[in-house]
Amino acid sequence: MGAVLLRPAVATDVPALAALYASAASTMGPVCYSAEQVAAWVRFGQDSPAFRAYVLEADTWVATDAAGSLLGFSGISATGEVHSLYVHPGKARLGIATRLLASGLERARARGVHRFAAWVTPLSRPVFERAGFRLVRTVREPFEGVEFERYRVELGS
């Protein structure tokens, strides 16, 4: 794969990011989730106001290739909550998520944030653990009306 470029997300990116989110959920989700869970996951990306806030209320960055094709995105709030980490399903396992997460953590640290947390899925948990996050809690709770098992991970002192 060629160069991966990172840039801040802007409001006009939201529809494309929602499409990538839905594609990742519907393509990768069946690895560890039921059809009902996958449908609930996809539904969140279709909630325009909520998804728009999810992207724009965090320091969200987009990964593209040299031609400008969307590869992934990740956002971290001002308090250190990792809101998102998604990669185009056709570009998974190429280090894009690792690069997005590392870059976001570096920018947040430069702003004085030193504690980070995220709710992660079985799919993203290994990326977070490789970045030094540790599991602090496992919960089963509803998301979009469907019960999911999620993992709370944290990093920092």
DSSP file (Angstrom, degrees, kcal/mol; ACC not computed):
  #  RESIDUE AA STRUCTURE BP1 BP2  ACC     N-H-->O    O-->H-N    N-H-->O    O-->H-N    TCO  KAPPA ALPHA  PHI   PSI    X-CA   Y-CA   Z-CA
    1    1 A M              0   0    0      0, 0.0     3,-0.1     0, 0.0    64,-0.0   0.000 360.0 360.0 360.0 144.9    0.0    0.0    0.0
    2    2 A G        -     0   0    0      1,-0.2     0, 0.0     0, 0.0     0, 0.0   0.202 360.0 -33.8 -77.4-159.0    1.2    3.5   -0.8
    3    3 A A        -     0   0    0      1,-0.1     2,-0.5    62,-0.0    63,-0.5  -0.265  49.9-145.8 -63.8 143.2    1.3    6.6    1.4
    4    4 A V        -     0   0    0     61,-0.1     2,-0.4    -3,-0.1    61,-0.2  -0.967  17.1-162.3-110.0 121.4   -1.3    7.1    4.1
    5    5 A L  E     -A   64   0A   0     59,-3.1    59,-2.7    -2,-0.5     2,-0.4  -0.839   2.4-152.9-106.7 141.5   -2.1   10.8    4.6
    6    6 A L  E     +A   63   0A   0     -2,-0.4    57,-0.2    57,-0.2    67,-0.0  -0.921  21.0 160.6-115.5 139.8   -3.8   12.2    7.7
    7    7 A R  E     -A   62   0A   0     55,-2.0    55,-3.4    -2,-0.4     2,-0.1  -0.982  44.7 -87.6-150.0 156.5   -5.9   15.3    7.9
    8    8 A P  E     -A   61   0A   0      0, 0.0    53,-0.3     0, 0.0     2,-0.2  -0.375  46.3-114.3 -64.4 143.2   -8.5   16.8   10.2
    9    9 A A        -     0   0    0     51,-3.1     2,-0.3    46,-0.1    51,-0.2  -0.519  32.8-162.7 -73.7 145.8  -12.1   15.8    9.5
   10   10 A V    >>  -     0   0    0     -2,-0.2     3,-2.4     1,-0.0     4,-0.5  -0.842  35.5 -97.8-125.8 165.7  -14.5   18.5    8.4
   11   11 A A  G >4 S+     0   0    0      1,-0.3     3,-1.3    -2,-0.3    45,-0.1   0.824 120.8  59.8 -54.3 -36.1  -18.3   18.7    8.3
   12   12 A T  G 34 S+     0   0    0      1,-0.3     4,-0.4     2,-0.1    -1,-0.3   0.659  97.5  62.1 -70.7 -12.5  -18.4   17.8    4.6
   13   13 A D  G <> S+     0   0    0     -3,-2.4     4,-2.5     1,-0.2     3,-0.4   0.704  79.0  89.5 -78.5 -20.6  -16.6   14.5    5.4
   14   14 A V  H <X S+     0   0    0     -3,-1.3     4,-2.7    -4,-0.5     5,-0.2   0.853  84.1  49.2 -54.4 -46.8  -19.5   13.3    7.7
   15   15 A P  H  > S+     0   0    0      0, 0.0     4,-2.0     0, 0.0    -1,-0.2   0.925 114.8  45.2 -59.5 -42.1  -21.5   11.5    5.0
   16   16 A A  H  > S+     0   0    0     -3,-0.4     4,-2.3    -4,-0.4    -2,-0.2   0.879 113.4  50.2 -67.9 -37.0  -18.5    9.6    3.7
   17   17 A L  H  X S+     0   0    0     -4,-2.5     4,-2.7     2,-0.2    -1,-0.2   0.889 109.3  51.8 -67.6 -38.2  -17.4    8.7    7.2
   18   18 A A  H  X S+     0   0    0     -4,-2.7     4,-2.5    -5,-0.3    -2,-0.2   0.897 110.1  49.2 -63.6 -39.8  -20.9    7.4    8.0
   19   19 A A  H  X S+     0   0    0     -4,-2.0     4,-2.3    -5,-0.2    -2,-0.2   0.904 112.0  47.7 -66.0 -41.2  -20.7    5.2    4.9
   20   20 A L  H  X S+     0   0    0     -4,-2.3     4,-2.9     2,-0.2     5,-0.2   0.924 111.6  51.5 -64.0 -43.5  -17.3    3.9    5.9
   21   21 A Y  H  X S+     0   0    0     -4,-2.7     4,-2.6     1,-0.2    -2,-0.2   0.936 112.1  45.5 -56.7 -50.0  -18.6    3.3    9.5
   22   22 A A  H  X S+     0   0    0     -4,-2.5     4,-2.7     1,-0.2     5,-0.2   0.888 113.2  50.4 -63.7 -39.7  -21.7    1.3    8.1
   23   23 A S  H  X S+     0   0    0     -4,-2.3     4,-2.3     2,-0.2     5,-0.3   0.920 111.7  47.3 -64.9 -43.8  -19.5   -0.6    5.7
   24   24 A A  H  X>S+     0   0    0     -4,-2.9     4,-2.7     2,-0.2     5,-0.8   0.929 114.3  47.6 -62.4 -44.7  -17.0   -1.6    8.5
   25   25 A A  H  X5S+     0   0    0     -4,-2.6     4,-1.3    -5,-0.2    -2,-0.2   0.926 116.6  41.9 -63.7 -45.1  -19.9   -2.6   10.8
   26   26 A S  H  <5S+     0   0    0     -4,-2.7    -1,-0.2    -5,-0.2    -2,-0.2   0.811 122.9  38.5 -76.0 -28.3  -21.7   -4.7    8.2
   27   27 A T  H  <5S+     0   0    0     -4,-2.3    -2,-0.2    -5,-0.2    -3,-0.2   0.904 129.6  26.4 -86.4 -46.3  -18.5   -6.3    6.8
   28   28 A M  H ><5S+     0   0    0     -4,-2.7     3,-1.8    -5,-0.3     4,-0.4   0.779 106.4  75.7 -89.8 -29.2  -16.5   -6.9    9.9
   29   29 A G  G >X<S+     0   0    0     -4,-1.3     4,-2.1    -5,-0.8     3,-2.0   0.852  82.8  64.7 -54.0 -43.0  -19.3   -7.1   12.5
   30   30 A P  G 34 S+     0   0    0      0, 0.0    -1,-0.3     0, 0.0    -2,-0.1   0.669  86.1  75.6 -60.7 -13.3  -20.4  -10.6   11.6
   31   31 A V  G <4 S+     0   0    0     -3,-1.8    -2,-0.2     1,-0.2    -3,-0.1   0.864 122.6   2.3 -61.9 -34.6  -17.0  -11.9   12.8
   32   32 A C  T <4 S+     0   0    0     -3,-2.0     2,-0.3    -4,-0.4    -1,-0.2   0.413 121.4  69.2-135.0  -0.2  -18.1  -11.5   16.4
   33   33 A Y  S  < S-     0   0    0     -4,-2.1   115,-0.1   115,-0.0     2,-0.0  -0.878  73.0-112.6-126.4 156.3  -21.7  -10.2   16.4
   34   34 A S     >  -     0   0    0     -2,-0.3     4,-2.6     1,-0.1     5,-0.2  -0.281  39.8-103.0 -73.4 166.9  -25.2  -11.5   15.6
   35   35 A A  H  > S+     0   0    0      1,-0.2     4,-2.4     2,-0.2     5,-0.2   0.880 124.4  52.7 -59.2 -38.7  -27.2  -10.2   12.7
   36   36 A E  H  > S+     0   0    0      2,-0.2     4,-1.8     1,-0.2    -1,-0.2   0.898 110.2  47.2 -65.3 -40.6  -29.3   -8.2   15.1
   37   37 A Q  H  > S+     0   0    0      2,-0.2     4,-2.4     1,-0.2    -2,-0.2   0.915 111.4  50.7 -67.1 -42.8  -26.2   -6.6   16.7
   38   38 A V  H  X S+     0   0    0     -4,-2.6     4,-2.7     1,-0.2     5,-0.2   0.922 109.2  51.7 -60.9 -43.8  -24.7   -5.8   13.3
   39   39 A A  H  X S+     0   0    0     -4,-2.4     4,-2.0     1,-0.2    -1,-0.2   0.892 110.5  48.6 -60.9 -39.5  -27.9   -4.1   12.3
   40   40 A A  H  X S+     0   0    0     -4,-1.8     4,-1.2     2,-0.2    -1,-0.2   0.903 110.9  50.5 -66.1 -41.3  -27.9   -2.0   15.5
   41   41 A W  H  X S+     0   0    0     -4,-2.4     4,-0.7     1,-0.2     3,-0.5   0.934 111.7  47.2 -62.4 -47.2  -24.3   -1.0   14.9
   42   42 A V  H >X S+     0   0    0     -4,-2.7     3,-0.8     1,-0.2     4,-0.7   0.886 103.7  64.0 -61.0 -39.9  -25.0    0.0   11.3
   43   43 A R  H >X S+     0   0    0     -4,-2.0     3,-1.2     1,-0.3     4,-0.6   0.840  92.1  62.4 -56.0 -37.8  -28.1    2.0   12.5
   44   44 A F  H >< S+     0   0    0     -4,-1.2     3,-1.3    -3,-0.5     7,-0.3   0.892  99.6  54.4 -58.7 -39.1  -26.0    4.4   14.5
   45   45 A G  H << S+     0   0    0     -3,-0.8    -1,-0.3    -4,-0.7    -2,-0.2   0.708 104.2  56.2 -66.7 -18.9  -24.2    5.6   11.4
   46   46 A Q  H << S+     0   0    0     -3,-1.2     2,-1.4    -4,-0.7    -1,-0.3   0.533  81.6  92.7 -89.9  -7.3  -27.6    6.4    9.8
   47   47 A D    <X  -     0   0    0     -3,-1.3     4,-3.2    -4,-0.6     5,-0.4  -0.697  64.4-167.0 -85.9  89.4  -28.5    8.7   12.7
   48   48 A S  H  > S+     0   0    0     -2,-1.4     4,-2.7     1,-0.2     5,-0.2   0.869  78.3  43.8 -52.4 -51.7  -27.3   11.9   11.1
   49   49 A P  H  > S+     0   0    0      0, 0.0     4,-2.1     0, 0.0    -1,-0.2   0.936 119.0  43.2 -62.9 -43.9  -27.3   14.3   14.1
   50   50 A A  H  > S+     0   0    0      2,-0.2     4,-2.3     1,-0.2    -2,-0.2   0.920 117.0  45.8 -67.6 -42.8  -25.8   11.7   16.5
   51   51 A F  H  X S+     0   0    0     -4,-3.2     4,-1.9    -7,-0.3     5,-0.2   0.906 110.9  53.5 -67.8 -39.9  -23.2   10.5   14.0
   52   52 A R  H  X S+     0   0    0     -4,-2.7     4,-3.1    -5,-0.4     5,-0.3   0.924 111.6  45.3 -59.0 -44.8  -22.3   14.1   13.0
   53   53 A A  H  X S+     0   0    0     -4,-2.1     4,-2.5    -5,-0.2    -1,-0.2   0.905 107.9  58.6 -64.5 -41.4  -21.7   15.0   16.7
   54   54 A Y  H  < S+     0   0    0     -4,-2.3    -1,-0.2     1,-0.2    -2,-0.2   0.871 116.9  33.6 -54.2 -40.4  -19.7   11.7   17.2
   55   55 A V  H >< S+     0   0    0     -4,-1.9     3,-0.8    -5,-0.1     5,-0.4   0.933 124.1  39.4 -82.3 -50.4  -17.3   12.9   14.5
   56   56 A L  H 3< S+     0   0    0     -4,-3.1    -3,-0.2     1,-0.2    -2,-0.2   0.665 105.9  61.9 -84.9 -16.7  -17.2   16.7   14.9
   57   57 A E  T 3< S+     0   0    0     -4,-2.5    21,-0.3    -5,-0.3     2,-0.3   0.443 104.0  57.8 -87.8   2.4  -17.3   17.0   18.7
   58   58 A A  S <  S-     0   0    0     -3,-0.8     2,-1.7    -5,-0.2    19,-0.2  -0.769 102.8 -96.1-117.9 167.9  -14.0   15.1   18.9
   59   59 A D  E     - B   0  76A   0     17,-2.6    17,-1.0    -2,-0.3     2,-0.4  -0.676  60.0-178.0 -81.5  85.1  -10.6   15.8   17.4
   60   60 A T  E     - B   0  75A   0     -2,-1.7   -51,-3.1    -5,-0.4     2,-0.3  -0.754  11.6-169.4 -98.0 132.4  -11.3   13.5   14.5
   61   61 A W  E     -AB   8  74A   0     13,-3.1    13,-2.2    -2,-0.4     2,-0.4  -0.899  10.8-142.1-120.5 150.3   -8.8   12.8   11.8
   62   62 A V  E     -AB   7  73A   0    -55,-3.4   -55,-2.0    -2,-0.3     2,-0.5  -0.880   5.5-146.1-112.6 139.1   -9.2   11.1    8.4
   63   63 A A  E     +AB   6  72A   0      9,-2.8     8,-3.4    -2,-0.4     9,-1.4  -0.912  26.4 170.2-103.2 131.8   -6.7    8.8    6.7
   64   64 A T  E     -AB   5  70A   0    -59,-2.7   -59,-3.1    -2,-0.5     6,-0.2  -0.886  31.1-117.8-130.8 164.5   -6.6    8.9    2.9
   65   65 A D    >   -     0   0    0      4,-1.7     3,-2.1    -2,-0.3   -61,-0.1  -0.398  49.2 -86.8 -89.5-179.4   -4.4    7.5    0.3
   66   66 A A  T 3  S+     0   0    0    -63,-0.5   -62,-0.1     1,-0.3    -1,-0.0   0.773 130.1  55.3 -62.0 -26.2   -2.5    9.8   -2.1
   67   67 A A  T 3  S-     0   0    0      2,-0.1    -1,-0.3     1,-0.0     0, 0.0   0.496 121.4-106.7 -84.2  -3.2   -5.5    9.9   -4.5
   68   68 A G    <   +     0   0    0     -3,-2.1     2,-0.2     1,-0.3    -2,-0.1   0.487  66.2 153.0  92.3   3.5   -7.7   11.1   -1.6
   69   69 A S        -     0   0    0      1,-0.1    -4,-1.7     2,-0.0    -1,-0.3  -0.490  51.6-108.8 -70.0 135.8   -9.6    7.9   -1.1
   70   70 A L  E     +B   64   0A   0     -6,-0.2    -6,-0.2    -2,-0.2    -1,-0.1  -0.462  42.5 167.5 -69.5 126.9  -10.9    7.4    2.4
   71   71 A L  E     -     0   0A   0     -8,-3.4    17,-3.4     1,-0.4     2,-0.3   0.690  58.4 -48.5-109.1 -31.0   -9.1    4.7    4.4
   72   72 A G  E     -BC  63  87A   0     -9,-1.4    -9,-2.8    15,-0.3    -1,-0.4  -0.984  44.9-134.1 176.5-179.8  -10.3    5.4    7.9
   73   73 A F  E     -BC  62  86A   0     13,-2.6    13,-2.8    -2,-0.3     2,-0.3  -0.988   9.7-172.5-158.1 156.3  -10.9    7.8   10.7
   74   74 A S  E     -BC  61  85A   0    -13,-2.2   -13,-3.1    -2,-0.3     2,-0.4  -0.984   5.0-165.9-152.5 142.1  -10.4    8.3   14.4
   75   75 A G  E     -BC  60  84A   0      9,-1.3     8,-1.9    -2,-0.3     9,-1.5  -0.992   4.3-171.1-134.7 140.9  -11.5   10.8   17.0
   76   76 A I  E     -BC  59  82A   0    -17,-1.0   -17,-2.6    -2,-0.4     6,-0.2  -0.998  22.3-131.2-129.5 130.5  -10.4   11.6   20.5
   77   77 A S    >   -     0   0    0      4,-2.9     3,-1.6    -2,-0.4   -19,-0.1  -0.195  30.9-101.9 -74.2 169.9  -12.3   14.1   22.8
   78   78 A A  T 3  S+     0   0    0    -21,-0.3    -1,-0.1     1,-0.3   -20,-0.1   0.701 123.6  54.7 -64.0 -19.9  -10.7   16.9   24.8
   79   79 A T  T 3  S-     0   0    0      2,-0.1    -1,-0.3    34,-0.1    36,-0.1   0.429 124.5-100.0 -94.6   0.0  -11.0   14.7   27.9
   80   80 A G  S <  S+     0   0    0     -3,-1.6    37,-2.0     1,-0.3     2,-0.6   0.557  72.7 144.4  95.4   8.2   -9.1   11.7   26.3
   81   81 A E  B     -d  117   0B   0     35,-0.2    -4,-2.9     1,-0.0     2,-0.9  -0.718  48.2-137.0 -81.1 121.9  -12.1    9.6   25.4
   82   82 A V  E     -C   76   0A   0     35,-3.1    37,-0.5    -2,-0.6    -6,-0.3  -0.713  25.5-179.3 -79.4 108.7  -11.4    7.8   22.1
   83   83 A H  E     +     0   0A   0     -8,-1.9     2,-0.3    -2,-0.9    -1,-0.2   0.882  58.2   7.9 -76.9 -41.0  -14.7    8.2   20.3
   84   84 A S  E     +C   75   0A   0     -9,-1.5    -9,-1.3   -29,-0.1    -1,-0.2  -0.979  41.8 171.5-148.3 152.1  -13.9    6.4   17.1
   85   85 A L  E     +C   74   0A   0     -2,-0.3     2,-0.4   -11,-0.2   -11,-0.2  -0.629  28.0 155.8-160.2  97.6  -11.4    4.2   15.3
   86   86 A Y  E     -C   73   0A   0    -13,-2.8   -13,-2.6    -2,-0.2     2,-0.4  -0.971  19.5-168.8-132.4 141.9  -12.6    2.8   12.0
   87   87 A V  E     -C   72   0A   0     -2,-0.4   -15,-0.3   -15,-0.3     5,-0.1  -0.971  39.8 -94.9-128.5 143.9  -10.9    1.6    8.9
   88   88 A H    >   -     0   0    0    -17,-3.4     3,-2.6    -2,-0.4     4,-0.2  -0.349  38.5-125.5 -52.8 130.2  -12.3    0.7    5.5
   89   89 A P  G >  S+     0   0    0      0, 0.0     3,-0.9     0, 0.0    -1,-0.2   0.798 109.6  56.3 -56.7 -30.0  -12.9   -3.0    5.5
   90   90 A G  G 3  S+     0   0    0      1,-0.2    -2,-0.1   -19,-0.0   -19,-0.0   0.548 110.3  46.0 -76.8  -5.8  -10.9   -3.6    2.4
   91   91 A K  G X  S+     0   0    0     -3,-2.6     3,-0.7   -20,-0.2     5,-0.4   0.176  83.1 131.5-120.2  14.6   -7.9   -1.9    4.1
   92   92 A A  T <   +     0   0    0     -3,-0.9    -4,-0.0     1,-0.2     0, 0.0  -0.295  64.1  26.4 -68.0 153.8   -8.0   -3.6    7.4
   93   93 A R  T 3  S+     0   0    0      1,-0.1    -1,-0.2    -2,-0.0     0, 0.0   0.749  88.2 106.8  66.6  28.7   -4.8   -5.1    8.9
   94   94 A L  S <  S-     0   0    0     -3,-0.7    -2,-0.1     0, 0.0    -1,-0.1   0.282  98.0 -99.6-114.3   7.5   -2.5   -2.8    7.1
   95   95 A G  S  > S+     0   0    0     -4,-0.0     4,-2.2     3,-0.0     5,-0.2   0.488  89.1 121.1  89.8   3.6   -1.6   -0.6   10.2
   96   96 A I  H  > S+     0   0    0     -5,-0.4     4,-2.8     2,-0.2     5,-0.2   0.930  76.0  46.9 -67.6 -45.3   -4.0    2.2    9.4
   97   97 A A  H  > S+     0   0    0      1,-0.2     4,-2.7     2,-0.2     5,-0.2   0.917 112.3  51.0 -62.3 -42.6   -5.9    1.9   12.7
   98   98 A T  H  > S+     0   0    0      1,-0.2     4,-2.5     2,-0.2    -1,-0.2   0.919 112.5  46.3 -59.9 -44.0   -2.6    1.8   14.6
   99   99 A R  H  X S+     0   0    0     -4,-2.2     4,-2.4     2,-0.2     5,-0.2   0.919 112.7  49.3 -66.5 -44.0   -1.3    4.9   12.8
  100  100 A L  H  X S+     0   0    0     -4,-2.8     4,-2.3     2,-0.2    -2,-0.2   0.932 114.1  45.5 -60.5 -46.0   -4.6    6.8   13.4
  101  101 A L  H  X S+     0   0    0     -4,-2.7     4,-2.6     2,-0.2     5,-0.2   0.940 113.6  48.3 -64.4 -47.6   -4.7    5.9   17.1
  102  102 A A  H  X S+     0   0    0     -4,-2.5     4,-2.2    -5,-0.2    -1,-0.2   0.901 112.7  48.8 -60.1 -41.8   -1.0    6.8   17.7
  103  103 A S  H  X S+     0   0    0     -4,-2.4     4,-2.3    -5,-0.2    -1,-0.2   0.913 111.9  48.8 -65.2 -43.1   -1.4   10.1   15.9
  104  104 A G  H  X S+     0   0    0     -4,-2.3     4,-2.4    -5,-0.2    -2,-0.2   0.907 111.3  49.2 -63.8 -42.3   -4.5   11.0   17.8
  105  105 A L  H  X S+     0   0    0     -4,-2.6     4,-2.6     1,-0.2    -1,-0.2   0.904 110.5  51.5 -63.4 -40.9   -2.8   10.1   21.1
  106  106 A E  H  X S+     0   0    0     -4,-2.2     4,-2.0    -5,-0.2    -2,-0.2   0.921 110.8  47.2 -62.5 -45.0    0.2   12.2   20.2
  107  107 A R  H  X S+     0   0    0     -4,-2.3     4,-0.9     2,-0.2    -2,-0.2   0.912 112.9  49.5 -63.2 -42.0   -1.9   15.3   19.4
  108  108 A A  H ><>S+     0   0    0     -4,-2.4     5,-2.5     1,-0.2     3,-0.7   0.909 109.2  51.3 -64.9 -41.7   -3.9   14.9   22.6
  109  109 A R  H ><5S+     0   0    0     -4,-2.6     3,-1.8     1,-0.3    -1,-0.2   0.890 105.0  56.8 -61.7 -38.1   -0.7   14.6   24.7
  110  110 A A  H 3<5S+     0   0    0     -4,-2.0    -1,-0.3     1,-0.3    -2,-0.2   0.765 105.6  52.1 -63.9 -24.1    0.5   17.8   23.0
  111  111 A R  T <<5S-     0   0    0     -4,-0.9    -1,-0.3    -3,-0.7    -2,-0.2   0.366 130.1 -97.0 -91.3   3.3   -2.7   19.5   24.3
  112  112 A G  T < 5S+     0   0    0     -3,-1.8     2,-0.5     1,-0.3    -3,-0.2   0.533  78.5 138.3  96.5   7.0   -2.0   18.2   27.8
  113  113 A V      < +     0   0    0     -5,-2.5    -1,-0.3    -6,-0.1    -2,-0.1  -0.741  14.1 161.4 -87.2 130.2   -4.2   15.1   27.9
  114  114 A H        +     0   0    0     -2,-0.5    43,-0.5     1,-0.1     2,-0.4   0.425  54.6  67.2-129.4  -2.1   -2.4   12.1   29.6
  115  115 A R        -     0   0    0     41,-0.2     2,-0.3    42,-0.1    41,-0.2  -0.984  61.1-177.3-121.8 133.2   -5.2    9.8   30.5
  116  116 A F  E     + E   0 155B   0     39,-3.1    39,-2.5    -2,-0.4     2,-0.3  -0.931   5.9 176.1-130.5 151.4   -7.2    8.0   27.8
  117  117 A A  E     +dE  81 154B   0    -37,-2.0   -35,-3.1    -2,-0.3     2,-0.3  -0.979   0.9 177.6-149.3 158.7  -10.1    5.6   27.7
  118  118 A A  E     - E   0 153B   0     35,-2.0    35,-2.6    -2,-0.3     2,-0.6  -0.982  31.3-127.4-158.6 151.1  -12.4    3.9   25.2
  119  119 A W  E     - E   0 152B   0    -37,-0.5     2,-0.3    -2,-0.3    33,-0.2  -0.935  45.0-174.2 -95.4 120.8  -15.2    1.5   24.8
  120  120 A V  E     - E   0 151B   0     31,-3.1    31,-2.2    -2,-0.6    -2,-0.0  -0.783  20.4-134.7-122.2 162.6  -14.0   -1.1   22.4
  121  121 A T     >  -     0   0    0     -2,-0.3     4,-2.2    29,-0.2     3,-0.1  -0.527  39.5 -97.7-102.3 171.1  -15.3   -4.1   20.6
  122  122 A P  T  4 S+     0   0    0      0, 0.0    -1,-0.1     0, 0.0    28,-0.0   0.808 125.2  54.9 -59.1 -26.8  -13.7   -7.5   20.1
  123  123 A L  T  4 S+     0   0    0      1,-0.2     4,-0.3     2,-0.1    -3,-0.0   0.892 116.6  32.0 -73.7 -40.2  -12.5   -6.3   16.7
  124  124 A S  T >> S+     0   0    0      1,-0.2     4,-1.8     2,-0.1     3,-0.7   0.661  95.1  88.1 -93.9 -16.6  -10.7   -3.1   18.0
  125  125 A R  H 3X S+     0   0    0     -4,-2.2     4,-2.6     1,-0.2     5,-0.2   0.876  85.4  54.0 -53.1 -44.0   -9.5   -4.4   21.3
  126  126 A P  H 3> S+     0   0    0      0, 0.0     4,-2.3     0, 0.0    -1,-0.2   0.877 106.6  52.5 -60.6 -35.8   -6.2   -5.8   20.0
  127  127 A V  H <> S+     0   0    0     -3,-0.7     4,-1.1    -4,-0.3    -2,-0.2   0.931 112.3  45.3 -63.5 -44.6   -5.3   -2.5   18.4
  128  128 A F  H  <>S+     0   0    0     -4,-1.8     5,-2.3     1,-0.2     3,-0.3   0.904 111.9  51.2 -66.5 -41.4   -5.8   -0.7   21.7
  129  129 A E  H ><5S+     0   0    0     -4,-2.6     3,-1.6     1,-0.2    -1,-0.2   0.893 106.6  53.7 -65.3 -38.4   -3.9   -3.3   23.7
  130  130 A R  H 3<5S+     0   0    0     -4,-2.3    -1,-0.2     1,-0.3    -2,-0.2   0.802 105.4  56.1 -63.6 -26.8   -1.0   -3.0   21.3
  131  131 A A  T 3<5S-     0   0    0     -4,-1.1    -1,-0.3    -3,-0.3    -2,-0.2   0.429 129.7 -97.5 -84.0   0.7   -1.0    0.8   22.0
  132  132 A G  T < 5S+     0   0    0     -3,-1.6    24,-0.2     1,-0.3    -3,-0.2   0.404  75.4 143.2 101.4  -2.6   -0.7    0.1   25.7
  133  133 A F      < -     0   0    0     -5,-2.3     2,-0.4    -6,-0.1    -1,-0.3  -0.402  36.1-149.8 -67.6 148.1   -4.4    0.3   26.8
  134  134 A R  E     -F  154   0B   0     20,-2.8    20,-2.2    -2,-0.1     2,-0.3  -0.942  18.8-107.8-122.8 146.9   -5.4   -2.1   29.5
  135  135 A L  E     +F  153   0B   0     -2,-0.4    18,-0.2    18,-0.2     3,-0.1  -0.518  39.7 164.9 -70.5 129.1   -8.8   -3.7   30.1
  136  136 A V  E     +     0   0B   0     16,-3.1     2,-0.3     1,-0.4    17,-0.2   0.567  62.2   6.8-119.0 -17.8  -10.5   -2.3   33.2
  137  137 A R  E     -F  152   0B   0     15,-1.3    15,-3.3     2,-0.0     2,-0.4  -0.959  49.9-153.3-165.8 144.8  -14.1   -3.5   32.8
  138  138 A T  E     +F  151   0B   0     -2,-0.3     2,-0.3    13,-0.2    13,-0.2  -0.986  25.1 179.1-119.2 132.6  -16.3   -5.7   30.7
  139  139 A V  E     -F  150   0B   0     11,-2.5    11,-2.8    -2,-0.4     2,-0.5  -0.941  26.4-148.7-132.7 154.7  -20.0   -4.8   30.4
  140  140 A R  E     +F  149   0B   0     -2,-0.3     9,-0.2     9,-0.2     7,-0.1  -0.984  43.5 138.9-118.9 115.8  -23.1   -6.2   28.7
  141  141 A E  E     -F  148   0B   0      7,-2.2     7,-2.5    -2,-0.5     2,-0.1  -0.975  51.9 -84.7-153.0 162.1  -25.5   -3.3   27.9
  142  142 A P  E     -F  147   0B   0      0, 0.0     2,-0.4     0, 0.0     5,-0.3  -0.427  31.9-178.4 -75.6 146.1  -27.8   -2.1   25.2
  143  143 A F  E >  S-F  146   0B   0      3,-2.5     3,-1.7    -2,-0.1  -103,-0.1  -0.971  81.4  -8.0-137.4 124.5  -26.6    0.0   22.2
  144  144 A E  T 3  S-     0   0    0     -2,-0.4     3,-0.1     1,-0.3  -101,-0.1   0.850 133.7 -55.5  52.9  34.7  -29.3    1.0   19.7
  145  145 A G  T 3  S+     0   0    0      1,-0.2     2,-0.4  -105,-0.0    -1,-0.3   0.503 119.9 101.7  82.4   5.2  -31.7   -1.2   21.7
  146  146 A V  E <  S- F   0 143B   0     -3,-1.7    -3,-2.5  -109,-0.1     2,-0.2  -0.972  74.5-114.7-125.7 136.5  -29.6   -4.4   21.3
  147  147 A E  E     + F   0 142B   0     -2,-0.4     2,-0.3    -5,-0.3  -110,-0.0  -0.497  37.9 176.7 -74.4 134.5  -27.4   -5.9   24.0
  148  148 A F  E     - F   0 141B   0     -7,-2.5    -7,-2.2    -2,-0.2     2,-0.6  -0.946  31.1-127.2-130.4 151.0  -23.6   -5.9   23.3
  149  149 A E  E     + F   0 140B   0     -2,-0.3     2,-0.3    -9,-0.2    -9,-0.2  -0.908  38.9 178.5 -94.2 127.8  -20.6   -7.0   25.3
  150  150 A R  E     - F   0 139B   0    -11,-2.8   -11,-2.5    -2,-0.6     2,-0.4  -0.894  21.3-136.0-129.9 160.1  -18.1   -4.1   25.4
  151  151 A Y  E     -EF 120 138B   0    -31,-2.2   -31,-3.1    -2,-0.3     2,-0.6  -0.957   6.6-146.5-121.6 131.4  -14.8   -3.6   26.9
  152  152 A R  E     -EF 119 137B   0    -15,-3.3   -16,-3.1    -2,-0.4   -15,-1.3  -0.865  24.2-177.3 -95.6 123.1  -13.6   -0.5   28.8
  153  153 A V  E     -EF 118 135B   0    -35,-2.6   -35,-2.0    -2,-0.6     2,-0.3  -0.909   4.6-168.2-121.6 150.4   -9.9    0.1   28.2
  154  154 A E  E     -EF 117 134B   0    -20,-2.2   -20,-2.8    -2,-0.3     2,-0.3  -0.953   7.8-168.6-137.8 156.0   -7.6    2.8   29.7
  155  155 A L  E     +E  116   0B   0    -39,-2.5   -39,-3.1    -2,-0.3     2,-0.1  -0.996  48.3  34.0-142.7 138.3   -4.2    4.2   29.1
  156  156 A G              0   0    0     -2,-0.3   -41,-0.2   -41,-0.2   -42,-0.0  -0.376 360.0 360.0 110.4 174.1   -2.1    6.6   31.2
  157  157 A S              0   0    0    -43,-0.5   -42,-0.1    -2,-0.1    -1,-0.1   0.431 360.0 360.0 -98.4 360.0   -1.6    7.4   34.9
